[in-house]
Amino acid sequence: MSGKYIIAGLAASFVIAYGSDVLVAQKKVFGGTTPRTVSDKEWWEATDKQFQAWPRTAGPPVVMNPISRQNFIVKDLKP
């Protein structure tokens, strides 16, 4: 009996959350505009191209021990 009230309450909260999100983010009830960097596909492609060209460097692989919060550098077994 109480299960249907819980499920109905959860469904109603999702509907209210979705409706609020649409009103605030897409209908812009509080004003404002979407930034050009979000809506401009050309800008996004140029930014993505720069990030893909960025040289990536990393240190040696480590094994993380979450219990003692110590990180150990993995040594290569082959000399």
TORLO-180335 format. One record per residue (C-alpha): x, y, z. Coordinates in steps of 0.001 Angstrom, whole numbers, plus 500000, padded with zeros to 6 digits. Layout:
BEGIN
XYZ/...
***
This chain:
BEGIN
500000500000500000/502727502472500908/504813501343497911/502450503011495449/502728506292497374/506516506117497345/506647505384493616/504076508091492882/506037510566494992/509280509719493200/507615510040489796/506090513386490777/509454514684492019/511100513731488716/508365515519486777/508782518646488909/512592518522488556/512390518085484776/509858520896484436/512003523210486543/515077522369484478/513306523133481210/511960526427482545/515276527632483935/517752526255481365/515862526346478079/513039528842478496/515325531203480442/512628532436482836/515300534289484830/516739535924481717/520138535538480176/521367534055476938/523273530969475890/526983531756475567/528370531829472034/531016529280472982/528285526745473748/526096527362470725/528791527890468058/529764524566466468/532761526080464667/534200527356467960/533706523928469546/535492522155466668/538452524572466852/538737524086470625/538527520309470303/541209520370467597/543537522301469923/542981519877472800/543663516867470583/546935518445469382/548089519193472938/551120517032473831/550381514712476689/553098513661479109/552746511392482075/554841510061484877/555486506408485604/552483504181486316/551538503918489974/549566501491492099/547190503274494425/546580501883497879/543388503525499174/543692501982502638/547027503507503627/546728506337501078/550181505632499682/551049505450496010/553802503141494854/555683503584491588/555571500388489529/559076499286488543/559554497406485309/560543493805486033/562616493566482839/565983495340483180/
***
